[in-house]
């Protein structure tokens, strides 16, 4: 089974109908159609998505977002996750808490991570990074 972790930037690209967002839509459609995929998002990244959609009045309530992303596992961020996420601060100080939470989840699940954040491709990371935009 393929395992993918979504960064908040990838989710927001879909919600805001930005370039690359169509790849996330296709991924969600594939899961709905029964594809052998396991998709997850960290609770930290989900909070970023909810914050942005509410702050910027993007027309998506938490309930609507939850319905759209029903096939995605929302993963608790606990002590071990925090410890692993903290190690990524040594990789690049520009990585935010959300970035590091996403990377830690991908590492813990041996998953690739999908993001719109180009900075990640400049870092020496121990997880596979898929940019949603070319």
N, CA, C and O atoms as CSV, one atom per row, in Angstrom:
chain,resi,resn,atom,element,x,y,z
A,1,UNK,N,N,0.840,-1.182,0.000
A,1,UNK,CA,C,0.000,0.000,0.000
A,1,UNK,C,C,0.885,1.246,0.000
A,1,UNK,O,O,1.817,1.351,0.798
A,2,UNK,N,N,0.596,2.177,-0.885
A,2,UNK,CA,C,1.311,3.449,-0.922
A,2,UNK,C,C,0.799,4.346,0.190
A,2,UNK,O,O,-0.404,4.418,0.441
A,3,UNK,N,N,1.706,5.018,0.844
A,3,UNK,CA,C,1.355,5.910,1.938
A,3,UNK,C,C,1.845,7.314,1.618
A,3,UNK,O,O,3.006,7.519,1.265
A,4,UNK,N,N,0.938,8.277,1.749
A,4,UNK,CA,C,1.234,9.679,1.429
A,4,UNK,C,C,0.787,10.550,2.593
A,4,UNK,O,O,-0.289,10.350,3.155
A,5,UNK,N,N,1.615,11.506,2.945
A,5,UNK,CA,C,1.278,12.505,3.949
A,5,UNK,C,C,1.138,13.845,3.239
A,5,UNK,O,O,1.998,14.228,2.445
A,6,UNK,N,N,0.066,14.546,3.523
A,6,UNK,CA,C,-0.183,15.848,2.903
A,6,UNK,C,C,0.304,16.984,3.792
A,6,UNK,O,O,0.031,17.012,4.992
A,7,UNK,N,N,1.014,17.901,3.198
A,7,UNK,CA,C,1.386,19.145,3.866
A,7,UNK,C,C,0.223,20.115,3.716
A,7,UNK,O,O,-0.563,20.019,2.773
A,8,UNK,N,N,0.125,21.037,4.644
A,8,UNK,CA,C,-0.959,22.024,4.569
A,8,UNK,C,C,-0.899,22.832,3.280
A,8,UNK,O,O,-1.944,23.227,2.762
A,9,UNK,N,N,0.284,23.088,2.750
A,9,UNK,CA,C,0.398,23.858,1.505
A,9,UNK,C,C,-0.273,23.126,0.347
A,9,UNK,O,O,-0.854,23.767,-0.528
A,10,UNK,N,N,-0.203,21.813,0.327
A,10,UNK,CA,C,-0.833,21.024,-0.732
A,10,UNK,C,C,-2.356,21.069,-0.602
A,10,UNK,O,O,-3.069,21.218,-1.594
A,11,UNK,N,N,-2.838,20.940,0.615
A,11,UNK,CA,C,-4.283,21.000,0.854
A,11,UNK,C,C,-4.814,22.380,0.496
A,11,UNK,O,O,-5.859,22.505,-0.142
A,12,UNK,N,N,-4.092,23.411,0.908
A,12,UNK,CA,C,-4.533,24.779,0.615
A,12,UNK,C,C,-4.492,25.077,-0.880
A,12,UNK,O,O,-5.310,25.853,-1.372
A,13,UNK,N,N,-3.565,24.480,-1.603
A,13,UNK,CA,C,-3.536,24.662,-3.058
A,13,UNK,C,C,-4.837,24.147,-3.671
A,13,UNK,O,O,-5.372,24.755,-4.598
A,14,UNK,N,N,-5.339,23.039,-3.157
A,14,UNK,CA,C,-6.598,22.515,-3.664
A,14,UNK,C,C,-7.767,23.414,-3.262
A,14,UNK,O,O,-8.601,23.768,-4.096
A,15,UNK,N,N,-7.821,23.773,-2.006
A,15,UNK,CA,C,-8.926,24.583,-1.486
A,15,UNK,C,C,-8.989,25.936,-2.193
A,15,UNK,O,O,-10.075,26.438,-2.482
A,16,UNK,N,N,-7.830,26.522,-2.470
A,16,UNK,CA,C,-7.761,27.845,-3.090
A,16,UNK,C,C,-7.708,27.774,-4.612
A,16,UNK,O,O,-7.564,28.795,-5.284
A,17,UNK,N,N,-7.827,26.559,-5.151
A,17,UNK,CA,C,-7.808,26.319,-6.592
A,17,UNK,C,C,-6.549,26.887,-7.244
A,17,UNK,O,O,-6.597,27.535,-8.289
A,18,UNK,N,N,-5.430,26.621,-6.590
A,18,UNK,CA,C,-4.134,27.041,-7.110
A,18,UNK,C,C,-3.514,25.909,-7.926
A,18,UNK,O,O,-3.983,24.771,-7.906
A,19,UNK,N,N,-2.465,26.251,-8.632
A,19,UNK,CA,C,-1.708,25.262,-9.392
A,19,UNK,C,C,-1.275,24.123,-8.466
A,19,UNK,O,O,-0.810,24.358,-7.351
A,20,UNK,N,N,-1.432,22.904,-8.938
A,20,UNK,CA,C,-1.081,21.723,-8.159
A,20,UNK,C,C,-2.241,21.167,-7.357
A,20,UNK,O,O,-2.242,19.994,-6.985
A,21,UNK,N,N,-3.220,22.004,-7.092
A,21,UNK,CA,C,-4.378,21.564,-6.318
A,21,UNK,C,C,-5.141,20.437,-6.983
A,21,UNK,O,O,-5.756,19.607,-6.314
A,22,UNK,N,N,-5.098,20.416,-8.314
A,22,UNK,CA,C,-5.796,19.356,-9.052
A,22,UNK,C,C,-5.184,17.983,-8.766
A,22,UNK,O,O,-5.868,16.964,-8.868
A,23,UNK,N,N,-3.909,17.955,-8.413
A,23,UNK,CA,C,-3.264,16.681,-8.063
A,23,UNK,C,C,-3.818,16.135,-6.749
A,23,UNK,O,O,-3.951,14.922,-6.583
A,24,UNK,N,N,-4.135,17.017,-5.832
A,24,UNK,CA,C,-4.708,16.589,-4.553
A,24,UNK,C,C,-6.134,16.098,-4.783
A,24,UNK,O,O,-6.545,15.086,-4.216
A,25,UNK,N,N,-6.887,16.815,-5.615
A,25,UNK,CA,C,-8.240,16.366,-5.963
A,25,UNK,C,C,-8.205,14.972,-6.569
A,25,UNK,O,O,-9.013,14.116,-6.207
A,26,UNK,N,N,-7.280,14.741,-7.482
A,26,UNK,CA,C,-7.159,13.427,-8.126
A,26,UNK,C,C,-6.783,12.352,-7.111
A,26,UNK,O,O,-7.260,11.220,-7.193
A,27,UNK,N,N,-5.946,12.699,-6.177
A,27,UNK,CA,C,-5.553,11.767,-5.122
A,27,UNK,C,C,-6.761,11.384,-4.265
A,27,UNK,O,O,-6.967,10.208,-3.964
A,28,UNK,N,N,-7.547,12.372,-3.878
A,28,UNK,CA,C,-8.754,12.100,-3.075
A,28,UNK,C,C,-9.761,11.267,-3.858
A,28,UNK,O,O,-10.395,10.370,-3.302
A,29,UNK,N,N,-9.908,11.564,-5.147
A,29,UNK,CA,C,-10.807,10.767,-5.999
A,29,UNK,C,C,-10.345,9.316,-6.065
A,29,UNK,O,O,-11.162,8.397,-6.000
A,30,UNK,N,N,-9.046,9.112,-6.192
A,30,UNK,CA,C,-8.498,7.760,-6.265
A,30,UNK,C,C,-8.797,6.977,-4.983
A,30,UNK,O,O,-9.138,5.795,-5.043
A,31,UNK,N,N,-8.671,7.620,-3.846
A,31,UNK,CA,C,-8.974,6.961,-2.567
A,31,UNK,C,C,-10.453,6.601,-2.510
A,31,UNK,O,O,-10.822,5.502,-2.095
A,32,UNK,N,N,-11.289,7.535,-2.929
A,32,UNK,CA,C,-12.739,7.294,-2.923
A,32,UNK,C,C,-13.111,6.130,-3.833
A,32,UNK,O,O,-14.069,5.405,-3.563
A,33,UNK,N,N,-12.352,5.954,-4.910
A,33,UNK,CA,C,-12.622,4.874,-5.864
A,33,UNK,C,C,-11.972,3.555,-5.454
A,33,UNK,O,O,-12.054,2.567,-6.183
A,34,UNK,N,N,-11.325,3.539,-4.286
A,34,UNK,CA,C,-10.784,2.295,-3.772
A,34,UNK,C,C,-9.329,2.023,-4.070
A,34,UNK,O,O,-8.881,0.885,-3.925
A,35,UNK,N,N,-8.574,3.027,-4.482
A,35,UNK,CA,C,-7.149,2.840,-4.763
A,35,UNK,C,C,-6.418,2.387,-3.500
A,35,UNK,O,O,-6.828,2.689,-2.379
A,36,UNK,N,N,-5.349,1.670,-3.711
A,36,UNK,CA,C,-4.548,1.137,-2.613
A,36,UNK,C,C,-3.623,2.226,-2.078
A,36,UNK,O,O,-2.402,2.136,-2.206
A,37,UNK,N,N,-4.216,3.251,-1.482
A,37,UNK,CA,C,-3.494,4.405,-0.962
A,37,UNK,C,C,-3.909,4.664,0.478
A,37,UNK,O,O,-5.067,4.486,0.854
A,38,UNK,N,N,-2.962,5.077,1.250
A,38,UNK,CA,C,-3.255,5.528,2.610
A,38,UNK,C,C,-2.759,6.965,2.695
A,38,UNK,O,O,-1.563,7.229,2.565
A,39,UNK,N,N,-3.683,7.884,2.912
A,39,UNK,CA,C,-3.342,9.307,2.957
A,39,UNK,C,C,-3.584,9.820,4.370
A,39,UNK,O,O,-4.583,9.485,5.006
A,40,UNK,N,N,-2.652,10.639,4.849
A,40,UNK,CA,C,-2.759,11.170,6.205
A,40,UNK,C,C,-2.341,12.633,6.226
A,40,UNK,O,O,-1.656,13.127,5.331
A,41,UNK,N,N,-2.781,13.304,7.281
A,41,UNK,CA,C,-2.345,14.671,7.564
A,41,UNK,C,C,-2.206,14.793,9.073
A,41,UNK,O,O,-3.019,14.262,9.829
A,42,UNK,N,N,-1.179,15.488,9.496
A,42,UNK,CA,C,-0.956,15.731,10.918
A,42,UNK,C,C,-2.006,16.716,11.435
A,42,UNK,O,O,-2.445,17.610,10.711
A,43,UNK,N,N,-2.394,16.540,12.679
A,43,UNK,CA,C,-3.335,17.473,13.316
A,43,UNK,C,C,-2.782,18.899,13.297
A,43,UNK,O,O,-3.550,19.860,13.248
A,44,UNK,N,N,-1.462,19.039,13.336
A,44,UNK,CA,C,-0.835,20.365,13.277
A,44,UNK,C,C,-1.099,21.001,11.911
A,44,UNK,O,O,-1.458,22.176,11.829
A,45,UNK,N,N,-0.920,20.227,10.847
A,45,UNK,CA,C,-1.173,20.754,9.503
A,45,UNK,C,C,-2.652,21.004,9.273
A,45,UNK,O,O,-3.025,21.967,8.603
A,46,UNK,N,N,-3.500,20.140,9.826
A,46,UNK,CA,C,-4.951,20.349,9.687
A,46,UNK,C,C,-5.346,21.661,10.354
A,46,UNK,O,O,-6.190,22.392,9.835
A,47,UNK,N,N,-4.741,21.964,11.500
A,47,UNK,CA,C,-5.002,23.231,12.180
A,47,UNK,C,C,-4.576,24.404,11.303
A,47,UNK,O,O,-5.267,25.422,11.252
A,48,UNK,N,N,-3.447,24.271,10.614
A,48,UNK,CA,C,-3.003,25.333,9.703
A,48,UNK,C,C,-4.022,25.560,8.591
A,48,UNK,O,O,-4.328,26.701,8.245
A,49,UNK,N,N,-4.537,24.485,8.041
A,49,UNK,CA,C,-5.536,24.578,6.967
A,49,UNK,C,C,-6.796,25.272,7.494
A,49,UNK,O,O,-7.313,26.194,6.863
A,50,UNK,N,N,-7.280,24.829,8.638
A,50,UNK,CA,C,-8.494,25.427,9.215
A,50,UNK,C,C,-8.288,26.898,9.544
A,50,UNK,O,O,-9.169,27.724,9.307
A,51,UNK,N,N,-7.125,27.219,10.092
A,51,UNK,CA,C,-6.819,28.609,10.436
A,51,UNK,C,C,-6.829,29.486,9.202
A,51,UNK,O,O,-7.433,30.559,9.199
A,52,UNK,N,N,-6.168,29.036,8.165
A,52,UNK,CA,C,-6.078,29.822,6.933
A,52,UNK,C,C,-7.444,30.001,6.276
A,52,UNK,O,O,-7.784,31.099,5.835
A,53,UNK,N,N,-8.228,28.925,6.209
A,53,UNK,CA,C,-9.532,29.031,5.551
A,53,UNK,C,C,-10.475,29.944,6.330
A,53,UNK,O,O,-11.288,30.651,5.735
A,54,UNK,N,N,-10.371,29.930,7.645
A,54,UNK,CA,C,-11.227,30.808,8.447
A,54,UNK,C,C,-10.731,32.246,8.432
A,54,UNK,O,O,-11.520,33.183,8.312
A,55,UNK,N,N,-9.426,32.411,8.554
A,55,UNK,CA,C,-8.847,33.763,8.574
A,55,UNK,C,C,-9.071,34.497,7.259
A,55,UNK,O,O,-9.387,35.686,7.242
A,56,UNK,N,N,-8.901,33.762,6.148
A,56,UNK,CA,C,-9.007,34.378,4.829
A,56,UNK,C,C,-10.398,34.262,4.219
A,56,UNK,O,O,-10.605,34.616,3.058
A,57,UNK,N,N,-11.351,33.765,5.009
A,57,UNK,CA,C,-12.744,33.647,4.558
A,57,UNK,C,C,-12.845,32.947,3.206
A,57,UNK,O,O,-13.422,33.477,2.257
A,58,UNK,N,N,-12.281,31.763,3.138
A,58,UNK,CA,C,-12.245,31.030,1.870
A,58,UNK,C,C,-13.533,30.264,1.582
A,58,UNK,O,O,-13.610,29.532,0.595
A,59,UNK,N,N,-14.536,30.426,2.429
A,59,UNK,CA,C,-15.826,29.796,2.166
A,59,UNK,C,C,-15.901,28.322,2.525
A,59,UNK,O,O,-16.869,27.645,2.180
A,60,UNK,N,N,-14.890,27.826,3.212
A,60,UNK,CA,C,-14.885,26.422,3.614
A,60,UNK,C,C,-14.971,26.356,5.132
A,60,UNK,O,O,-14.055,26.781,5.835
A,61,UNK,N,N,-16.067,25.825,5.623
A,61,UNK,CA,C,-16.202,25.625,7.055
A,61,UNK,C,C,-15.425,24.360,7.448
A,61,UNK,O,O,-15.118,23.531,6.591
A,62,UNK,N,N,-15.113,24.215,8.718
A,62,UNK,CA,C,-14.449,22.974,9.150
A,62,UNK,C,C,-15.254,21.734,8.766
A,62,UNK,O,O,-14.677,20.699,8.434
A,63,UNK,N,N,-16.563,21.832,8.809
A,63,UNK,CA,C,-17.408,20.692,8.453
A,63,UNK,C,C,-17.288,20.352,6.968
A,63,UNK,O,O,-17.209,19.178,6.607
A,64,UNK,N,N,-17.275,21.371,6.109
A,64,UNK,CA,C,-17.114,21.136,4.674
A,64,UNK,C,C,-15.753,20.529,4.363
A,64,UNK,O,O,-15.637,19.591,3.575
A,65,UNK,N,N,-14.729,21.083,4.997
A,65,UNK,CA,C,-13.382,20.550,4.784
A,65,UNK,C,C,-13.282,19.096,5.242
A,65,UNK,O,O,-12.683,18.263,4.562
A,66,UNK,N,N,-13.866,18.803,6.388
A,66,UNK,CA,C,-13.834,17.428,6.899
A,66,UNK,C,C,-14.534,16.480,5.946
A,66,UNK,O,O,-14.091,15.346,5.765
A,67,UNK,N,N,-15.618,16.926,5.336
A,67,UNK,CA,C,-16.339,16.084,4.379
A,67,UNK,C,C,-15.496,15.847,3.127
A,67,UNK,O,O,-15.445,14.727,2.620
A,68,UNK,N,N,-14.840,16.883,2.628
A,68,UNK,CA,C,-14.006,16.753,1.425
A,68,UNK,C,C,-12.831,15.816,1.684
A,68,UNK,O,O,-12.438,15.050,0.804
A,69,UNK,N,N,-12.270,15.874,2.888
A,69,UNK,CA,C,-11.087,15.085,3.226
A,69,UNK,C,C,-11.430,13.871,4.097
A,69,UNK,O,O,-10.607,13.417,4.892
A,70,UNK,N,N,-12.635,13.359,3.941
A,70,UNK,CA,C,-13.095,12.227,4.763
A,70,UNK,C,C,-12.214,10.988,4.601
A,70,UNK,O,O,-12.102,10.196,5.537
A,71,UNK,N,N,-11.602,10.805,3.461
A,71,UNK,CA,C,-10.757,9.631,3.234
A,71,UNK,C,C,-9.330,9.781,3.723
A,71,UNK,O,O,-8.500,8.896,3.513
A,72,UNK,N,N,-9.041,10.899,4.375
A,72,UNK,CA,C,-7.689,11.178,4.851
A,72,UNK,C,C,-7.638,10.977,6.360
A,72,UNK,O,O,-8.493,11.477,7.092
A,73,UNK,N,N,-6.624,10.238,6.819
A,73,UNK,CA,C,-6.453,10.020,8.259
A,73,UNK,C,C,-5.928,11.285,8.911
A,73,UNK,O,O,-4.903,11.829,8.498
A,74,UNK,N,N,-6.634,11.752,9.933
A,74,UNK,CA,C,-6.166,12.876,10.739
A,74,UNK,C,C,-5.380,12.276,11.899
A,74,UNK,O,O,-5.934,11.528,12.705
A,75,UNK,N,N,-4.093,12.601,11.986
A,75,UNK,CA,C,-3.201,11.932,12.924
A,75,UNK,C,C,-2.820,12.852,14.075
A,75,UNK,O,O,-2.315,13.956,13.872
A,76,UNK,N,N,-3.072,12.377,15.270
A,76,UNK,CA,C,-2.721,13.049,16.518
A,76,UNK,C,C,-1.228,13.367,16.531
A,76,UNK,O,O,-0.425,12.607,15.989
A,77,UNK,N,N,-0.858,14.478,17.144
A,77,UNK,CA,C,0.547,14.889,17.279
A,77,UNK,C,C,0.924,14.758,18.742
A,77,UNK,O,O,0.566,15.600,19.565
A,78,UNK,N,N,1.652,13.693,19.060
A,78,UNK,CA,C,1.997,13.416,20.453
A,78,UNK,C,C,3.462,13.643,20.756
A,78,UNK,O,O,4.190,14.264,19.983
A,79,UNK,N,N,3.875,13.125,21.901
A,79,UNK,CA,C,5.226,13.346,22.388
A,79,UNK,C,C,6.291,12.816,21.430
A,79,UNK,O,O,7.240,13.532,21.109
A,80,UNK,N,N,6.148,11.578,20.971
A,80,UNK,CA,C,7.154,11.015,20.057
A,80,UNK,C,C,7.205,11.793,18.746
A,80,UNK,O,O,8.273,11.979,18.163
A,81,UNK,N,N,6.035,12.247,18.291
A,81,UNK,CA,C,5.986,13.057,17.073
A,81,UNK,C,C,6.717,14.376,17.288
A,81,UNK,O,O,7.466,14.828,16.422
A,82,UNK,N,N,6.493,14.991,18.451
A,82,UNK,CA,C,7.154,16.256,18.772
A,82,UNK,C,C,8.667,16.079,18.812
A,82,UNK,O,O,9.411,16.926,18.316
A,83,UNK,N,N,9.121,14.975,19.405
A,83,UNK,CA,C,10.558,14.718,19.486
A,83,UNK,C,C,11.170,14.536,18.101
A,83,UNK,O,O,12.247,15.061,17.817
A,84,UNK,N,N,10.476,13.787,17.236
A,84,UNK,CA,C,10.977,13.589,15.879
A,84,UNK,C,C,10.932,14.899,15.089
A,84,UNK,O,O,11.878,15.226,14.372
A,85,UNK,N,N,9.851,15.637,15.217
A,85,UNK,CA,C,9.727,16.919,14.507
A,85,UNK,C,C,10.830,17.885,14.913
A,85,UNK,O,O,11.335,18.636,14.079
A,86,UNK,N,N,11.202,17.871,16.171
A,86,UNK,CA,C,12.247,18.778,16.658
A,86,UNK,C,C,13.585,18.496,15.985
A,86,UNK,O,O,14.387,19.412,15.801
A,87,UNK,N,N,13.838,17.238,15.614
A,87,UNK,CA,C,15.114,16.916,14.974
A,87,UNK,C,C,15.242,17.575,13.607
A,87,UNK,O,O,16.354,17.830,13.147
A,88,UNK,N,N,14.116,17.854,12.953
A,88,UNK,CA,C,14.166,18.479,11.633
A,88,UNK,C,C,14.568,19.951,11.700
A,88,UNK,O,O,14.881,20.549,10.670
A,89,UNK,N,N,14.565,20.540,12.887
A,89,UNK,CA,C,15.017,21.930,13.028
A,89,UNK,C,C,16.501,22.043,12.702
A,89,UNK,O,O,16.974,23.105,12.299
A,90,UNK,N,N,17.238,20.939,12.878
A,90,UNK,CA,C,18.670,20.941,12.557
A,90,UNK,C,C,18.907,20.893,11.046
A,90,UNK,O,O,19.966,21.298,10.567
A,91,UNK,N,N,17.921,20.398,10.303
A,91,UNK,CA,C,18.059,20.280,8.850
A,91,UNK,C,C,18.053,21.658,8.202
A,91,UNK,O,O,18.892,21.968,7.357
A,92,UNK,N,N,17.090,22.479,8.614
A,92,UNK,CA,C,16.979,23.829,8.080
A,92,UNK,C,C,16.135,24.636,9.055
A,92,UNK,O,O,14.996,24.266,9.339
A,93,UNK,N,N,16.667,25.714,9.559
A,93,UNK,CA,C,15.952,26.518,10.550
A,93,UNK,C,C,14.720,27.201,9.980
A,93,UNK,O,O,13.877,27.681,10.738
A,94,UNK,N,N,14.600,27.252,8.665
A,94,UNK,CA,C,13.431,27.874,8.042
A,94,UNK,C,C,12.206,26.953,8.039
A,94,UNK,O,O,11.104,27.395,7.716
A,95,UNK,N,N,12.390,25.681,8.397
A,95,UNK,CA,C,11.251,24.764,8.452
A,95,UNK,C,C,10.379,25.121,9.652
A,95,UNK,O,O,10.848,25.145,10.789
A,96,UNK,N,N,9.118,25.395,9.385
A,96,UNK,CA,C,8.187,25.773,10.450
A,96,UNK,C,C,7.774,24.547,11.267
A,96,UNK,O,O,8.103,23.414,10.913
A,97,UNK,N,N,7.062,24.783,12.347
A,97,UNK,CA,C,6.536,23.674,13.143
A,97,UNK,C,C,5.632,22.790,12.283
A,97,UNK,O,O,5.710,21.564,12.362
A,98,UNK,N,N,4.785,23.400,11.471
A,98,UNK,CA,C,3.919,22.626,10.586
A,98,UNK,C,C,4.714,21.783,9.600
A,98,UNK,O,O,4.386,20.620,9.363
A,99,UNK,N,N,5.753,22.367,9.030
A,99,UNK,CA,C,6.628,21.624,8.112
A,99,UNK,C,C,7.217,20.414,8.822
A,99,UNK,O,O,7.186,19.297,8.305
A,100,UNK,N,N,7.749,20.650,10.003
A,100,UNK,CA,C,8.422,19.588,10.747
A,100,UNK,C,C,7.449,18.519,11.227
A,100,UNK,O,O,7.802,17.341,11.278
A,101,UNK,N,N,6.231,18.915,11.578
A,101,UNK,CA,C,5.209,17.936,11.981
A,101,UNK,C,C,4.852,17.042,10.798
A,101,UNK,O,O,4.690,15.831,10.954
A,102,UNK,N,N,4.734,17.631,9.633
A,102,UNK,CA,C,4.427,16.880,8.419
A,102,UNK,C,C,5.546,15.900,8.093
A,102,UNK,O,O,5.286,14.733,7.800
A,103,UNK,N,N,6.776,16.367,8.142
A,103,UNK,CA,C,7.922,15.515,7.857
A,103,UNK,C,C,8.038,14.377,8.871
A,103,UNK,O,O,8.355,13.245,8.504
A,104,UNK,N,N,7.784,14.675,10.132
A,104,UNK,CA,C,7.858,13.644,11.175
A,104,UNK,C,C,6.810,12.557,10.937
A,104,UNK,O,O,7.091,11.371,11.110
A,105,UNK,N,N,5.618,12.959,10.544
A,105,UNK,CA,C,4.569,11.977,10.266
A,105,UNK,C,C,4.955,11.110,9.075
A,105,UNK,O,O,4.765,9.894,9.099
A,106,UNK,N,N,5.492,11.730,8.041
A,106,UNK,CA,C,5.929,10.962,6.864
A,106,UNK,C,C,7.037,9.978,7.244
A,106,UNK,O,O,7.030,8.830,6.799
A,107,UNK,N,N,7.970,10.420,8.052
A,107,UNK,CA,C,9.062,9.541,8.497
A,107,UNK,C,C,8.499,8.382,9.315
A,107,UNK,O,O,8.875,7.231,9.094
A,108,UNK,N,N,7.615,8.668,10.243
A,108,UNK,CA,C,7.044,7.630,11.107
A,108,UNK,C,C,6.245,6.605,10.315
A,108,UNK,O,O,6.198,5.433,10.688
A,109,UNK,N,N,5.621,7.033,9.234
A,109,UNK,CA,C,4.796,6.135,8.425
A,109,UNK,C,C,5.522,5.585,7.204
A,109,UNK,O,O,4.939,4.852,6.405
A,110,UNK,N,N,6.782,5.937,7.064
A,110,UNK,CA,C,7.544,5.535,5.885
A,110,UNK,C,C,6.779,5.918,4.610
A,110,UNK,O,O,6.610,5.115,3.692
A,111,UNK,N,N,6.334,7.151,4.595
A,111,UNK,CA,C,5.486,7.671,3.517
A,111,UNK,C,C,6.212,8.771,2.755
A,111,UNK,O,O,7.185,9.352,3.238
A,112,UNK,N,N,5.719,9.040,1.561
A,112,UNK,CA,C,6.179,10.228,0.848
A,112,UNK,C,C,5.321,11.392,1.324
A,112,UNK,O,O,4.216,11.203,1.832
A,113,UNK,N,N,5.839,12.575,1.152
A,113,UNK,CA,C,5.105,13.765,1.568
A,113,UNK,C,C,4.857,14.635,0.343
A,113,UNK,O,O,5.760,14.869,-0.460
A,114,UNK,N,N,3.623,15.110,0.211
A,114,UNK,CA,C,3.255,15.981,-0.907
A,114,UNK,C,C,3.126,17.400,-0.389
A,114,UNK,O,O,2.424,17.654,0.590
A,115,UNK,N,N,3.807,18.322,-1.053
A,115,UNK,CA,C,3.859,19.705,-0.613
A,115,UNK,C,C,3.935,20.648,-1.806
A,115,UNK,O,O,4.239,20.233,-2.924
A,116,UNK,N,N,3.655,21.919,-1.554
A,116,UNK,CA,C,3.880,22.966,-2.545
A,116,UNK,C,C,5.114,23.789,-2.165
A,116,UNK,O,O,5.477,24.730,-2.871
A,117,UNK,N,N,5.746,23.437,-1.067
A,117,UNK,CA,C,6.861,24.196,-0.511
A,117,UNK,C,C,8.190,23.775,-1.139
A,117,UNK,O,O,8.715,22.706,-0.828
A,118,UNK,N,N,8.725,24.607,-2.014
A,118,UNK,CA,C,9.969,24.291,-2.723
A,118,UNK,C,C,11.189,24.204,-1.801
A,118,UNK,O,O,12.167,23.529,-2.125
A,119,UNK,N,N,11.132,24.878,-0.667
A,119,UNK,CA,C,12.244,24.853,0.275
A,119,UNK,C,C,12.638,23.413,0.619
A,119,UNK,O,O,13.818,23.112,0.795
A,120,UNK,N,N,11.651,22.537,0.712
A,120,UNK,CA,C,11.922,21.165,1.131
A,120,UNK,C,C,12.857,20.439,0.162
A,120,UNK,O,O,13.606,19.552,0.571
A,121,UNK,N,N,12.816,20.804,-1.102
A,121,UNK,CA,C,13.677,20.131,-2.081
A,121,UNK,C,C,15.137,20.573,-1.931
A,121,UNK,O,O,16.037,19.935,-2.477
A,122,UNK,N,N,15.370,21.651,-1.200
A,122,UNK,CA,C,16.722,22.146,-0.974
A,122,UNK,C,C,17.329,21.599,0.320
A,122,UNK,O,O,18.486,21.871,0.640
A,123,UNK,N,N,16.537,20.833,1.050
A,123,UNK,CA,C,16.973,20.277,2.330
A,123,UNK,C,C,17.357,18.811,2.168
A,123,UNK,O,O,16.807,18.103,1.326
A,124,UNK,N,N,18.293,18.374,2.971
A,124,UNK,CA,C,18.657,16.952,2.995
A,124,UNK,C,C,17.701,16.254,3.949
A,124,UNK,O,O,17.911,16.231,5.162
A,125,UNK,N,N,16.646,15.685,3.375
A,125,UNK,CA,C,15.602,15.046,4.166
A,125,UNK,C,C,15.650,13.536,4.007
A,125,UNK,O,O,16.110,13.018,2.988
A,126,UNK,N,N,15.178,12.849,5.009
A,126,UNK,CA,C,15.156,11.387,4.980
A,126,UNK,C,C,13.781,10.839,4.614
A,126,UNK,O,O,13.456,9.693,4.927
A,127,UNK,N,N,12.982,11.660,3.952
A,127,UNK,CA,C,11.684,11.242,3.418
A,127,UNK,C,C,11.590,11.703,1.964
A,127,UNK,O,O,12.225,12.680,1.568
A,128,UNK,N,N,10.797,10.994,1.190
A,128,UNK,CA,C,10.592,11.364,-0.218
A,128,UNK,C,C,9.645,12.565,-0.280
A,128,UNK,O,O,8.585,12.565,0.346
A,129,UNK,N,N,10.034,13.568,-1.028
A,129,UNK,CA,C,9.232,14.793,-1.177
A,129,UNK,C,C,8.711,14.867,-2.598
A,129,UNK,O,O,9.477,14.766,-3.557
A,130,UNK,N,N,7.406,15.044,-2.730
A,130,UNK,CA,C,6.750,15.213,-4.032
A,130,UNK,C,C,6.198,16.628,-4.108
A,130,UNK,O,O,5.279,16.983,-3.370
A,131,UNK,N,N,6.760,17.434,-5.001
A,131,UNK,CA,C,6.219,18.778,-5.222
A,131,UNK,C,C,4.971,18.675,-6.069
A,131,UNK,O,O,4.975,17.991,-7.092
A,132,UNK,N,N,3.905,19.339,-5.664
A,132,UNK,CA,C,2.663,19.255,-6.425
A,132,UNK,C,C,2.659,20.197,-7.619
A,132,UNK,O,O,1.806,20.087,-8.499
A,133,UNK,N,N,3.608,21.119,-7.649
A,133,UNK,CA,C,3.740,22.073,-8.765
A,133,UNK,C,C,5.082,21.877,-9.434
A,133,UNK,O,O,6.076,21.561,-8.781
A,134,UNK,N,N,5.102,22.066,-10.741
A,134,UNK,CA,C,6.392,21.923,-11.443
A,134,UNK,C,C,7.143,23.241,-11.470
A,134,UNK,O,O,8.244,23.313,-12.015
